[in-house]
Amino acid sequence: MRDMNLYRYHSDPSKLLGFHDRGWYWSEELTQDLLNRYIKSGETLVVADSWDVTMPVKFPDSVHIKGDMQVRRQGDLPKNLKVDNLLNLSGNDLVTELPENLQVRSLVISGTNISDISKITNIEGNLLISGSKVSVLPDNLTVGGELGIGYTNPHLVNEKEKLITSLPKGLKVGGLLDISHTRIEELPEDLVAGSLKLKGSLIKSIPDSLGTKMQDLDISGCANITRLPSFLENAKNLNLAGTGIEYLPENLKEVNMLSLEDSKIKKLPENLKITDFLNLSNTAITELPNGLDVEFGLDIRKTNITELPKDLKVRGRLDITDLKVKSIPSSITSLQKLQADNSGIERLDNITIGEFNADSAQNFRVIGDNVSIAGSFTVRDTNLRSIGKNFKVGVDRGGNNDCDLSGTQITDLPEDMKVGGYLILYYTPLVIDEKYKSNLQRIEKSIVAKDVLY
């Protein structure tokens, strides 16, 4: 076997890019002439890096690519093709069949006219076939990475073009199995998969046997699924939005991301820990469990929750928009953002927040002592009447760091109040007299009040 030491097939189809000890250089002005030499000699053409075939060429019978290979506008492939990494045929509607002898780590045939992959039984990397003419997967297929059958934009695909209607026996997928928006209705009992993406599919149930090893599960939009596998010990990310799920397994104790938006969920397990984001918006849930710990964000908009547990922990973002929640528990001492527009919140005490919004929260009356807002503070059209000691807004951060108290009932400001941006006081009963004018040094920019900029 002769190694040509060709490092990359350039976008200019008439040139190949080679390498010598002084750096890159152009070589072989006529690409087909080079290939013809190998066609004539019968030797294996070895490309030491990657090859992007942008225009039709005639291949030698045997080709070995030591990197990736992408074939864009070429119907015929080498009879004997070895690609050490990825063979990408995506969108090439000229190719109709795979080489007689094919060795690849990963294979992408999405959007091609290839219909037969029966010779492929073991792929170390990824196998992506959505939008191809493949209608049957071989039994005992093993894919080490992702097996992609699903469709990202289902509205662009005719139902008749979704050819795969079932999964084979003995299918093993080490990574993600994606059958989103397909016509597949059932998961085999012997299926093994590291993660599942069933978004918008016709699947009605998930075998319990899958739960023990599954890390990521996306069944969003699967309204027919009403229960999860009983044991999800390795679950990391669960997207259950728009499903019929009412309860989670009681042994579910910690996940990275959990989305239950628009689902039928009624209750969460006690002492649940979320290391990223929990979305419960637009659900019928009425209370949060004891011991709930959310690291990044909690969204409970459009729920029937009226009170937050005393031991609730949230360190990122909390959204209680339109809820009747009156207070933030003392267990929460720091948030990146608190969104409380039109909520029942009444006051803030001893808390540090990156950004606070409570427009039209009619019950909001008091800012207690030791409230620090790193960014902007907006409580327009509320009944705010009192501000405690050591109130700071946007002092240590640039960007939007204004304090907007417009439309509130505030009549006095504490002397130690500090604002890094504008203090906005439109339509308030506060009188801006010499006391405030003489103390503008505590307001970084200016006071804006009743259409007057001081």
Secondary structure as UniProt FT lines:
FT   STRAND          2..9
FT   TURN            13..14
FT   STRAND          16..20
FT   TURN            21..22
FT   STRAND          23..27
FT   HELIX           31..41
FT   STRAND          45..53
FT   STRAND          62..65
FT   STRAND          69..71
FT   STRAND          80..88
FT   TURN            90..91
FT   TURN            93..94
FT   STRAND          101..108
FT   TURN            110..111
FT   TURN            118..119
FT   STRAND          122..123
FT   STRAND          127..128
FT   TURN            130..131
FT   TURN            139..140
FT   STRAND          142..143
FT   STRAND          147..148
FT   HELIX           154..156
FT   HELIX           159..161
FT   TURN            169..170
FT   STRAND          172..178
FT   TURN            180..181
FT   TURN            189..190
FT   STRAND          192..197
FT   TURN            199..200
FT   HELIX           208..211
FT   TURN            212..213
FT   STRAND          216..218
FT   TURN            220..221
FT   TURN            223..224
FT   TURN            233..234
FT   STRAND          237..239
FT   TURN            241..242
FT   TURN            250..251
FT   STRAND          254..259
FT   TURN            261..262
FT   TURN            270..271
FT   STRAND          273..279
FT   TURN            281..282
FT   TURN            290..291
FT   STRAND          293..294
FT   STRAND          297..299
FT   TURN            301..302
FT   TURN            310..311
FT   STRAND          313..314
FT   STRAND          317..319
FT   TURN            321..322
FT   TURN            330..331
FT   STRAND          334..339
FT   TURN            341..342
FT   STRAND          347..348
FT   STRAND          351..357
FT   TURN            359..360
FT   TURN            362..363
FT   STRAND          366..367
FT   STRAND          371..373
FT   STRAND          377..378
FT   TURN            380..381
FT   STRAND          386..387
FT   STRAND          392..393
FT   STRAND          403..404
FT   TURN            406..407
FT   TURN            415..416
FT   STRAND          418..419
FT   STRAND          423..424
FT   TURN            426..427
FT   HELIX           434..437
FT   TURN            438..439
FT   HELIX           440..442
FT   STRAND          447..449
FT   TURN            450..451
FT   STRAND          452..453
//
